[in-house]
Amino acid sequence: QVQLVESGGGLVQAGGSLRLSCAASGRTISSYAMGWFRQAPGKEREFVAAISWSGGTAVSADSVKGRFTISRDNAKNTVYLQMNSLKPEDTAVYYCAAALLLTTPLLTSRSRYPYWGQGTQVTVSS
């Protein structure tokens, strides 16, 4: 079992930046693909970014490409999401997720991640 705890959310003005962290415990994440998803009120949870277990592949949604960057530090058992040039439409609860040895073509698939954190709220004001 992997336990995930997100942090770093908050209120920021449009154009600002935040860095989300996802601290894992219970297992080392070195064999886990890690993803970030978000859910706005009244909307389905959607893919934001993911990184392969090897760290060699990172993918992101078109809506955040060029603004958000996912990274991982296996020594710290932590995954990060650096969010720049934030927009009001980025407002959502952001969730971290983990999947053991998930292959690259499936990184964007929400249903393939069995482990989830409790989420952290990001609010971007206009």
C-alpha positions in Angstrom: 0.0 0.0 0.0 1.1 3.5 -0.8 -0.1 6.5 1.1 0.0 9.8 -0.6 -0.3 13.3 1.0 -0.5 16.4 -1.2 0.5 19.9 0.0 1.3 23.3 -1.4 -2.1 24.4 -2.6 -3.6 27.8 -1.8 -5.0 31.0 -3.2 -2.9 32.8 -5.9 -3.6 35.6 -8.4 -3.8 34.9 -12.1 -0.3 34.8 -13.5 1.2 33.5 -10.3 2.9 30.2 -9.4 2.5 27.4 -7.0 4.4 24.2 -6.4 2.5 21.2 -5.2 4.2 18.3 -3.4 3.0 14.7 -3.0 4.8 12.9 -0.2 4.5 9.1 -0.4 4.9 6.6 2.5 4.5 2.9 2.9 6.5 2.0 -0.2 9.2 3.6 -2.2 7.8 5.2 -5.3 10.8 4.3 -7.5 8.7 1.6 -9.2 5.5 3.7 -9.4 4.3 5.9 -12.2 3.0 9.1 -10.6 0.3 11.4 -11.8 -1.5 14.6 -11.0 -5.2 15.0 -11.7 -7.7 17.8 -10.8 -11.4 18.2 -10.2 -13.3 21.4 -10.5 -16.7 21.8 -8.9 -19.3 20.1 -11.0 -16.8 18.5 -13.4 -15.1 15.1 -13.7 -11.7 14.5 -12.4 -9.2 15.1 -15.3 -5.7 14.3 -16.1 -3.1 17.0 -15.6 0.4 15.5 -15.8 2.2 12.2 -15.2 5.7 10.9 -15.0 6.8 7.3 -15.7 8.3 5.1 -12.9 11.7 5.5 -14.5 11.4 9.3 -14.8 12.2 9.1 -18.5 8.8 10.1 -19.7 6.6 13.0 -18.6 3.3 13.9 -20.2 0.9 16.7 -19.6 -2.6 17.8 -20.7 -2.8 20.2 -23.5 -4.4 22.8 -21.2 -1.3 23.0 -19.0 1.4 22.2 -21.5 4.2 24.8 -21.3 2.9 26.0 -17.9 3.0 23.0 -15.6 6.0 20.7 -15.0 5.9 17.4 -13.1 9.1 16.0 -11.5 10.0 13.3 -9.0 12.7 12.9 -6.3 12.8 9.2 -5.5 15.3 9.8 -2.7 12.7 12.0 -1.0 9.8 9.7 -2.1 8.1 12.9 -3.4 6.6 14.1 -6.6 6.1 17.7 -7.5 3.9 19.8 -9.8 5.3 23.2 -10.6 2.5 25.4 -11.8 3.3 28.7 -13.5 1.2 31.3 -15.3 -1.8 30.1 -13.4 -5.3 30.9 -14.8 -8.7 31.1 -13.1 -9.7 27.9 -15.0 -6.9 26.1 -13.2 -9.0 26.3 -10.0 -9.6 22.8 -8.7 -8.8 20.2 -6.1 -5.5 18.6 -7.2 -4.9 15.0 -6.5 -1.8 12.9 -6.6 -2.0 9.3 -7.8 0.4 6.3 -8.0 0.4 3.1 -10.1 3.0 0.3 -9.9 5.0 -0.1 -13.1 2.3 1.6 -15.2 3.4 1.7 -18.9 3.8 4.9 -20.7 0.7 4.7 -23.0 -1.5 4.4 -19.9 0.0 7.3 -17.9 -3.0 9.6 -18.7 -5.6 7.0 -17.7 -7.3 7.9 -14.4 -8.7 4.4 -14.0 -5.2 2.8 -14.0 -4.2 4.5 -10.7 -5.2 2.6 -7.6 -3.6 4.9 -5.1 -4.8 8.4 -4.4 -4.2 11.3 -2.0 -6.8 13.3 -0.4 -6.3 16.4 -2.6 -5.2 19.9 -2.1 -7.2 23.0 -3.1 -5.8 25.4 -5.7 -7.7 28.6 -6.2 -6.7 31.2 -8.8 -8.3 34.6 -8.6 -8.7 36.9 -11.6 
